[in-house]
Amino acid sequence: MASREFLGLFVLPSICHKVGQGAACSENLTRNCNNKPVAKNRSLHKDYHMSEIRFRKLNQKGDIIDMKRTLNIALSVLSLAGIFAQPLQAGLATPSGVFAVPLADGNNFIATPFARSEEGVGTIASQAGSVLTVSPISGPLSLPSGAYGSLAAEPYVLEILDGKWIGYSAAISSNTANTVTLPDGAPSDLAGSKYVIRLDWTVESLFGSAASSILTATNLDDGDDFSSADQIRLMNDNGSLGPIYFRAIRGGVTSWFNENGDNVAKTRLPFGKGIFVKSIGSKSLILSGIVRASRTRMDIIGGKKVNLLANPVPFSVGLPDSGLDITPGSSVSTADNLRLWNGTTWVSYWRNTTGRWTVGSSADATGVKIPAGAGFLIKRNSNRGDLKGESALKFTACAVAP
C-alpha cells in the first residue's frame, strides 16, 4: 500500500462551558489514553495557547515507552475555527486533524484515523442491564429523547473515557432525557465511568456526499452496475467481506447504493474497523476529524476467521508498541497472525514463544510498523475462541497533549 501523508494536526482549545467546571476540565486534561496521570501541573490557559503536540506510545499499563514524534502547529486558534466545524467540548481537549489516504488502483485496506464530533460528555450514574442513567456535564444537560438512538438520522456511539472499560464504545440503541440504552452484551459495570456521545462514521460522512465524492461512480441509467464503480466493503462477523457500497447515477441523481439498490448514505462504518476499497484508478482520500485521546478496544472473532481492523491513530505504530498482544506460538501456523497488506499480498506477523514479533519462520519483526491510515487483519489460529469484552485486544497507541 502506498505511504500515507499526514497533512496536519491542530489543537483545539479546551473550554469549560459552565462555571465551576474548571476542576473537571483539568482532571480530564491530565489523563493519558490508558487513564494514567500525565502533566498534572498543566493549566487550561497553557492548552489554549499550545504550540505543539506530541504523540506518545503507551504500553498496556499506560506507561510511556517511546516519544519520538513532535508536530509543530503553525495555525492560530482563529484560523483553525475556519477550517474545522467540530464543536468545542469541555474537558476533552481533543485536537482535530486532516489526513490524506492514497488509494491505489485495485485493492486497498484503509482505516479511519479520526473520530467524529463530540455531542456531549458526562458520568454514568447507574446501570440496569444495558440501560445507563447518565449525568451530563457538557453538551445537552437533558438529552433530547430519541435523538441518539436507532431512529436518529445518523448513528451515534457512547464511548467510555476512563476506568476499567476505557476505550469501549457501542452504538446507542435508544435514549431518553437521562438514560442511554446500549445493545445487549454491554459490560455490566459501567457505573461511575465518564463517557462521551459522538457521531460515528457513515458512508457519506467518510467518503463525502455522493454528488461530490472523489470515488468513481457508475451510471445505472446506462445499464452499468457496481463493477464500473469504486467499491466499499466491511468485514462481516463470519470473516467474509460484506455488502458492496458504491456511488451511482440513477434517475439522473447521484447517490450511494448497495447491490440491492438501497440508499446507504447513512450506513454506519464503525470507528476501529478496517475498510476495503476497490478503486478504479489511483486517487487521494482526504479525511478530517477528532483525534481521540484514549486506547481502542477491538473485539476479535475466533475460530480461524479473519478480522479487518484499523490503525485508529494518524501515525504509524510499531508492532511492539501497539499493545496488540496476540497469542504467541512456535510457528506462524500455531500463533495468532497479524497481517499487513503490501500492495500486492498479505504478509503475516506473529509472536514467538518469547513474545517477540516475528515474520516468516524466525526473522525479527520488532521494527515493523502498522502504517498510518491502514487497515490490517488479525486471524486466530488453532480454533481459538473470540476475544471480546474484558479479553478484547487493546490498541494502546494514542495521541495526548503533553
N, C-alpha and C positions, 0 to 999 in steps of 0.2 A: 504494500500500500504506500502511496506517496506520502512524503513527510507533511506534517501539519504545521501551519504557521499561526503563531499566537500574535494577534493584531494589537491587543491592548487589554489591560486590566485596570479599572479605575475605582477608587474607593469612594463610596457614598458616605456622607456624614452621618454620625449617629445622633439622632434627635429624640428626646423624650417628649412625648406629646401631652403628658399630664403632669401637673405639679406634684412633686413628691416622688416621682419615679426615677430620680437620678440614681439612687442606690441600686435599684433593679437593673437599670441600664448598665451601670458599672460592673455589676456582677456578671451579666451576660458577656460583656466585652473581655472578661478575664478568664474565659474558659476555652480550651482548645477543642479539637474535633472529637476527642475521647473524653470530654468533660473533666479535664485536668486543669488546675490553675496555671495561668501564664500572665506575666507582666502585671502584677496586682497594683502597681503604683501608677498605672496609666490614668489619664484624665479624659473626660469626654471631649474637652477642647482640643487635646492632642489628636484625637481621632478625626476631628473635624478638619484639621489642617494637615493631616498626614501627607507626607511627600513620597512615601514608598510603602510597598507591601512585600513581605517575604513569604515564600511558600515553605512550609515545614512538613517534613515527612515524619510520621509518628509510628511507633510500634503498637502492638496490641494493647499495651498498658498506657499508651498515651505519652510516653517519654520521647523527647526529641532525639532522633538518631542521625539526622543529616540536615544541613541547612546551607544550600549552595546557590539557591536561585533568588535573585533580588531583581525586582522590576521597579524602575523609577517612573513615577507618574508625572506626566507632562501637562495635564489639563487641570484647570481650576474647577472649583465646585460649580461656578456659574456656567462654564461651557459644558460641563458634564450634564447639567439639567437639560440642555438642548439635545443631547444625544440619546439618553435613556428615559423611557417613560415609566420606569419601575417606581412604585411608591416608596417613600422612606418610612421604615418601620422602627419603632422604639426597641432598643436593646439588642438588635441583631448585628448591626454594623456590617452588613453583608455587602462586599464590593460587587460591582457589575462589570461585565466584560464583553468583548467581541472576539470571535474566533472564526478562522477560515478552515473549513474541512474540504480538501480537494477530493473530487470524485473522479476516479479513473474510468476509462471506457471498460465496461464489463462489471465484474462483481466487486462490491465494496461493503465493508462491515464497519459501521461508524457508531459513535457514541454521542450522547448529549452531555457536554461538559458543564452545562449550566442548568439551574432550576428556573422555574417561572416565578412571578412576583408573589410576594407575601401578602395575604389578606388580613391576617390577624395573629396575635400571639397571646398566650395565656398559660394557665395552670390547670391541670386536670384535678378537680376537687374530689371526685369519687368515681367509682366504676361499678356497674352492674351488668355482667356479661359483656356484650360488645357495645353497650351504651355508656358513654362518658359524660359526666356532668362537668362542665368547663367553667372556668372563671377568667374571662378575657382581661388582658391588661393593655392591649393596644388593638387598633382596628375597631370594628363594631363591638361595643361593650354588651350589647344584646344582639345575638346572632340573628340575621334575617331568616325566619323559618323557611326551610326548604331550599335556601339559596345555594347550599354546598353539596346537596345530595345527587342522587341518580337522575333527578328531573331537571337539574341545572343545565344551562346551555353548554357548559364545558365541564370537564372532570376536575374535581378538587381532591386533594390528599391532605391528610393530617400527618405531620412528621414530629417525632419526639426529639427534643433538643438536649436533654440531659439524663443523668441517671443510668440505670441498668440497660434500658432499651434505647439509648441514644442512637440515632440513625435509622430507627424503624419508621416506616411510613406505610400508609394504606389508603386506598381510595375511600372517600366518605360515601356511605350509603344513603344517609339522610341526616337532617338536623332540625332542632327546634331552637328557641331563643337561648337556651342554656345547655343543650345536650348535642352530642355528636355521636352518630352510630357508625361503627366500623363493620366490615364484613365478618362473618363467622370465622373463628380461628385466631382472632386478635389476642395478643397477650392479656392475661387476666390481672396483671399487677402494674397497671399504668398510672394509678392514682398517685398524685404528688409530682408527676413529671411536668416539665414545661413542654409546650407544643407550639407549632406554627401551622396555620392553614394556608395552603398555597394552591394555585392552579397547577395542573400537570400538563405535560405536552400533548398536543394533538397533531394530526397530520397537517392541518392548516397552520397552526402556530409555529411548528418547527420548520416546515418546508415552504411556508408563505401561502398567501391566497392563491387559489387556482388561476386567477386571472393574470397574476404577475410572477409566479414561481419560476425559478430557473430550470426546473425539471422539464424534460421533454414530454410534450402532450401528444396523444393520438387523436384522430378525428373519427369519432364513431359515426358521424353523419355520412362519411365517405365509405363506410363499411370496414374500417380498420378496427383492430382490437388492442388489448393491452400489450401485445408483443411489440407494438410500434411506439411504446411509451417507456419512460423510466419506471421501474417497479420498486415499491417499498414493501418490505415484509418484516414481521416479527417472528420469533420462535415460539411455537406452541409448547404447552406443558408436556406434550408427548415426545418432545425432542425433534419435531419436524417443523419446517417453515410453514407459517400460517397464510392467511388470505393475502392476495395481491391488492395493493392500493396503487392507483395511478391517476394521472391527470389527463382529462379528455374533454373534447368538444362534443356536446350533444345538444341538438336543437339550437345551434349557434351560440351556446353558452359554455364556457369552460368551467369545469367543476372537478372535485376529487371523487373518484368512484372505486368500488371494488368489482370483482368479476361478475357479481350479480346485478350490477348497475345501481347499487345503493350509494347514496351520498355519504362519504366517510370523512368529510372535512373535520368533524368534531370527534373522530375516533381517537381514543387515548393511545399515546405512545409512552409508556411508563418510564420515568426517570430511573436510570440504573440498568435498563435493558438495552442490549445492543440492537442495532437496526441494520437489516440487509438492504442495500440499494443496488439494483442492477441498472447501470447508467448507459445510455446511448451517447457515446462521445464523452469527453472529459469536461468538467466544469468545476466551479468552486462554490460551495455552500457556505454562506455567512450566517453564523449563529450568534445570538446575544442573549444575555440573561443574568441571573443571580449566581454568584459563586458561593456555594454552601460552605459552612464552617464546621461541619460535623462529618463523622465517618458514614459510610453507606453500608447498610446490611443487604446481603444478597442471598435470597433463597435459591437452593440448588436442588434440582430433580435428580434422583439417583437412578439406579438400575441401568447403567451404561447409556443413559440418554444425554443428549447434547444440550447445554445451556448457553445461550448467546447473551453475554453481559456487556457492560460498558465501562470504560475508564471514566469515572464521574468527575474528574478534575481537569482543568485546561493545561496540563503539563504532563510530560512523560513520567512514568513511575517505575522504578526498578522492581523486579520481581520480589527480592527480599524485603523491600520497603512497602509493598502493597498490603501486607497483613493477610494475604490470601494463603493461609496455611493449609493447603490441600493435603490429603492423606498421602504420606510417603510410601515408598515400596522399594523393592530390589531391582525393578526394571520399569521401563515405560509401560509395559503391559500389565503390571501389577499395581503401580501407583496411579493415583488420580492424575489427570492431564489438564494443563492449561495450554491452549493453542492460540498462536498468533498468526494472522494472515500476512504473507509476504508479498502479496500482489498476484501470486500465481497459485499458491497452495498453502495449507495449514502446516505450521511447524509445532510439534508437541514439546512441551517443557514439563518436567516432573521433579519431585523432591525425592532424593535418595534416603536411605535409612538413617543418615545423619542429619537430614533436613536440608541439605544443600540443593539448590536449584540446578537441574541437570538437563542437557539436551543430547539426543542420540543415546548411545549406550552408557556413556560416562563423562562426557565433556561438561566442564564447568559453565553454568549459565547464570551465575550470580550477577553478571554485568548487563544482562538483557533487560530491556525496559518495555513496558506496555506503552505504545505511543499515545500522545495526546490525541483526543478525538477518535480513538479506535475502539471498535468492538472486539471482543475476544471470546473464546469458547472455554468452558470447563466441562469435563466429562469424568464422572466417577467410574472406576473400574471394579472388577471382581464382584459385580452386582451389589455394591454398597448402597445403602438407603439414602433417603432425602436428607438434606441439611437445611432445616427450617427452624423458625422460632429462635430459641436460645442457641441452637447449634448452627445457625446460618453463618455463612462466611462474612467477614467484616473487611471491607476495603478501607483501610485506615488512613491513607494519604488524604489530606485536605488542605485548604488554604485558610490560614488565620493571620490576623494582623499582629505585629509584634507589640 
